[in-house]
């Protein structure tokens, strides 16, 4: 396993949209291995490739004992009627949690390491993870989704990190 340092807010890689994976290379396979092994740690629900400094569209998750990955994910369905407004945190914004509104259901489609279609979907924490990690791949952090007053508080807290 390659222990990968988590990039922290302020690192430009977190604000750069990730490139699609166009070919399954040994490097992509190694990236997936690193994503899976680095997300499989206490308190980690998801990990996007750019959080470990790689600007490719891939993320892994560790939810309810399931550790898996998806390449080139894109959100194809959200529940537009039912939302969750729970506390959300991020490895790239360490030790800070803020209420973040998310759809209660999300579905993403992408591919696996064999180039076959892969679907990840769920509600609750899985839906939050899908939305959070695809946001990362698009160059966004969860703090971008906070209401104005909460975002102001979050930005003050980040300056104090």
C-alpha positions, 0 to 999 in steps of 0.5 A, a space after each residue: 500500500 502507498 500511504 497517500 497524504 490528504 490534500 488540504 483546503 487551499 491546495 489548487 488540485 482540490 479546485 481543479 476539475 478532474 480529467 476523465 479516465 480514458 484508458 485503464 493503465 497500470 497507473 490507474 490500477 495503482 490509483 484504485 488500489 491506493 484509493 481503496 487502501 487509504 479509504 479503509 481507515 476509521 472515520 473515512 467514508 469516501 476519498 476522491 482521487 484529487 484528495 491524494 493529488 491525482 486529477 483523475 475522475 475516481 473515488 472510493 468509499 467505505 460505507 457500512 463495511 463496504 469498501 469499493 470504487 468507481 471510475 468516471 462517475 457522474 450523478 445521473 439521479 437525485 431525489 429532488 423531493 427528500 433532503 437530508 441536512 446533517 453535519 458533513 465533514 471532509 478529510 480535506 477540511 480537517 476537524 470541521 463539520 457543518 450542516 450541509 443539505 443533500 438529496 436523500 438519494 443519489 445514483 452515479 454511473 461510471 465504469 470499473 477497472 474492466 471498462 464495464 458499466 458500474 452503478 453506485 446508488 443509495 440513500 442517507 450516508 451513501 447518497 451524501 458520499 456520492 454527492 460529496 465525492 463527485 463534487 470533489 471530482 468537479 473541483 468543489 468542496 462541501 463548504 461551497 454548498 453551505 448557506 451564506 451564514 454557515 459558509 462565512 463561519 466555515 471560512 473563518 474556521 478554515 483560516 484558523 486551521 
